[in-house]
């Protein structure tokens, strides 16, 4: 099972960095501004244009984006956020960090996405507690039923905040038109992550997109300690009447969630490359679909969500490990021995000890079924066709070893 020494390891994900990306960062490093300079609004304008939103507010990472978005809503402590059970822990943690309770929604057993029905079920299980926010997750680049979920939320007076960390570059169809993920057409805000393995990267980094100028102004205040240099916001006599050039006022204590100019320069160049990277990811997903057909029904390819054009962040197959006679750990180990990395996205969040201590359900059937079979195969924009074929061959060996 040992791999040839000359074969490089194929990870499940990897950043795609070109000479142009590197040069964009070098140019900023040689400039006068490394942070809080003109590169930040430049990136924000480029991102807003790319996702067809009025405002984009850049910040330190995707978790910070979620935290900023929920803080900006001024939700009362003890109110409830509905979070899908299959997601990274940050989605739920952001709600806890602003004092909210979390009720987990079940997900579709094949897509891992929250559904309108599981959202309604979570609302019933909230048992009369005030539900203020729902955080639908665009898992692996695919979108849940945004229109239907938004309609339910609107009827109940619930604010929608999309967790779109996986889905910059994706789009969904609604009312006869295609909407880029992040356009916030069916949400108050949408959050992104630009971690190294995401569809575009700034190393670390995140953003909140919205069409509400008041929310955007609040988000910018919150990411910078709660300080303002806008004379229109000053309340003291000194500020209103004769503020010196160095003057600023603290509106409320907040966070240092700023993104640097050199990260933003990388982000601008990555956005320029996003169409080609989206096309490449789609081609890889299609190649996987074709190559894995002979492994059915033990291996099932991702279910394609209708009315969605995903920018595939992950390629997560579903494997019947019992039918294969192999544990998932055994498959992971054999594939690694053949030089191919995999990952599991995600452990149902309610399983974690913290959420068990805070009354999370013991099991949700859709989430359990999804988790039991999911395995993410390598997927990144710089992958070659032969890398895809190599991953399929390693999986075949692992299942028949």
Beta strands, then each sheet from edge to edge (+ up, - down):
strand 1: 55-59
strand 2: 80-84
strand 3: 101-105
strand 4: 131-135
strand 5: 159-163
strand 6: 171-174
strand 7: 177-180
strand 8: 189-193
strand 9: 206-210
strand 10: 227-228
strand 11: 249-250
strand 12: 299-300
strand 13: 308-309
strand 14: 315-319
strand 15: 374-377
sheet 1: 1+ 9- 8+ 5+ 4+ 2+ 3+
sheet 2: 7+ 6- 13+
sheet 3: 10+ 11-
sheet 4: 12+ 14- 15+
end
